């Protein structure tokens, strides 16, 4: 029995030693850093509305800004100053989704729903939405440090009825001059990449912002016939979930 007892002690000691070995962590792949949820809304007016008089055909983008050109220029100037100020207030350290836009598409004529039209964000007079801002201060690395921002649109509800239009999201930058850098359709079924380090590289040493163009639009042509026939006028509210992910192989 003595040799067997000694053999058992050796096995027990070996197992205990294995338990003390450090666990080697696996490299992170495509892990979510953080996410934000912002509101999206619009109001459907009862009856035929003069606001929708410019709708000429299915899938036509409706631009119904009631202000004159001078007011538009002043609003654009004020919004740009506000967006630049917000961008300058970002905190330093790590990778973070710093801001995301809240989108109000204003008042929509009921015939826009029936005809399956697209209604642009220029319908909204105030335009007080924030840019998509990513702060990347992980530090420069010879290994490429990537990231992506994905967005998923919920359905819209007025508390009784719900409809599920898609949204064409158009993002632009002002530097060196204003240009659309990304145009993508988001929906309620899947999350879609709206911005990435391939489009706007940060290399771990800066902040980038992409502003929402007034040409961004709600697309009612994706509604089912049942949704078009059964909806009721009112204020419809939904949400957009924005998720920032690290797409690098390691940190």
N, C-alpha and C positions, 0 to 999 in steps of 0.2 A: 504494500500500500504506500510505502514511503516514496518510491520513484513516481508513482502516479500523482501523489500530492505535490511533489516538486514540479512535475510537468504542468499541473493545473495552475500553480503560482506563476509560472513563466508565461502561460497564455494570458492570464489575467493582467499581468504587467504590460504585455504587448498591446492589449486592447486599450488599457488606460493611456498608454503613450500615444496611440493613434488619436484618441479623443482630444489630446492637448495640442495636436498639430493645428496651425492656423488655417482658416478657411480662405481659399483664394477666390476673390470676387470675380464674377464674369463681367466682361465689358458691356456697358450699356448700349443698347441699340434701339433707336427710335423711341426713347422714353419721353413721356409727356413732362414738360417743365411746369407749365401752369396754363390755366384757361380762364376766360372771362365770358360772361353772358350779358348781352346788351339787348335793348328793346327795339322792335320794329313795328310800325303801325301805319294805318291808313283809315280813312272814313269813307264809306259808300253813301252817296247822296241818293235819296229816293227820287224816282222819276227821271225823265230825261233832263240833262243839265247842260247849260251853255258851256260849262267847263270842258265837256267832252266833244264839243262841236268840231274839233280838229281831227277826230278819228275818221280816217278815210278807208281803211282796210284792215283786215286781220293781221295781227303782229306788227301794226304800225306803232312806232313810239310816239306817245302823246306828250307834247311839251306845252305846259299851260302856266307859265310864269306870268302873273298878272302885273308885275312891276315893270317900269320902263328900263331902258338900257342903262341910264345913269345910276338908278338904284341898284341894278344888278352889279355894276362895277364896284359900287361902294360896299355892297355885301360881300363880294369876292375879296376885296381888299381887307375888310375887317376880319373875315374868316381866316385868311392867310396869316394875318398878324396873330390871331388867337391860336392857330395851329402851331406856328413857329414858337410861340411862348410856351405852349404845352410841351413841345418836343424838348425845349431847353431845360425843363424841370425834372427830367428823368433822373433816377438814382443810379449810382455806379455800383457794379458788382454782379457777376454772374450773367445768366441769360434770362431775360424777363419780357413778357408781353406787357408793355407799359400802358397802352391805351387802345381802345377799339371804338368804332362809331356806333352811335345810336341813330337810327334812320326812320324819319317820319315822312311818308309819302303824301301827306296832306289829304285833300278831298278828291275822291274818284267818282266820276259819273257812273251811274248804274249801267249805262250802255257799254262802258268799257269792259265790264264783266261779260255781258251777253255776247259781244263781238270778239272776245278773246284777244284784246289789245294789250300792249305793253305801256305802262305808265311810268314816265321818268321821274327821277328825284327832283327835277327842277320845278315840279309842282309844289314843293315845299318852299315857302317864302323865307323862313327863318334860317335854315341851313346851319344849325348850331351843333353839328356833329364833329366828333374827334377823328383824327387819323388812326390808321393801324400803325402803331409804333413798337418796334422791337429794340430793346436795349441789350447789347452783347458786349460784355466786358470780361469774358473768360480769359482773355489774354491771347496774344498771337501764338500760334503753334505751327510747326512745319507740317503736321497732320491736319488736313482740312477739317475745320469745325463747321458743320452744316446745321441748319435749322429750317423749319417750315411752319407756317401758320395755316391751319385748316379751319373752315367754317361750315356750320350746318344750320340750315334754316328750319324753324319749327313751323307747324301750321298756324293759321291766324284764326282767332275766335272773337266773337262779340259777346260771349257769355252764353249764347244759345246755339248759334250756327258756327261751323268751322269750314274754312276753305284752305287749299294748299297750293297757292301760286308758287312759281319758282322766282328767283331773283338774279338778274344779270348784274354782277358787281364789277364796276370798272374803277381801278385805282390808278392814280397818277402821281408823278413827282414834279416839283417846280424847278429843280436844278438839273442842268443849266437852264433849261426852259421847260415849260409845262408840256408833258407828254404822257399818254396812257401807257403804263408799263404792264398792266395785267387786266384782262377781261375774262371773267369766268362765271358760269351759271351755278348757283348753289341751290340745294333743294332740301327736303325734309327726310329723304331716304338715306343719304350717305354724307359724310364729311368730305369736303373738297379742298384741295390746296389752293389758297388764294394769294400766297406770298411765300417766297423762299430765298435762301441765301444764294441760290443760283441766279436769281434775278437781281437781288440787291445784296451783294456780299458785305459782311461786317468784319470778318476775320478776327473777331474777338476784341475789337478795339474801338467800336463806335456805336452810335444809335442811328437807326434809319426810320423814316416815316413815309407812308404812302397815303395820300388823301383820296377820299371818295368823290368820284366825278358826279356831276349833276346828271350825266347820261346814264347812270345806274338806274335800273328799272325793275318793276314788278311785272312778271309775265303771266297774264291770265289765260293764255292759250293752252296752258298745261292743265287747266281745271277739267274735271269730268263734266259731262253733260248734266249729270245729276246735281253737281255742286252749282253749276250755272243756273239751273232752274229753281233751286230750293233756297238760295241764300237770301238773307234779309238785310236791309240797310242798317247802318250803325257803325260804330268805331271798332275796327278789328285790330287786335294786338297779338303779336307773336314775339319770338326772340331769335337771336343768332348766337350760337355757341362758338367762340373762337378758341382754338387750342394751339399753343406753341409747343413744338416737339423738337428735341435734339436729334438730328439725323446723322451725327458723327458716329464713327465706330467706337470712339473712346473719348474720355474727357481728360 
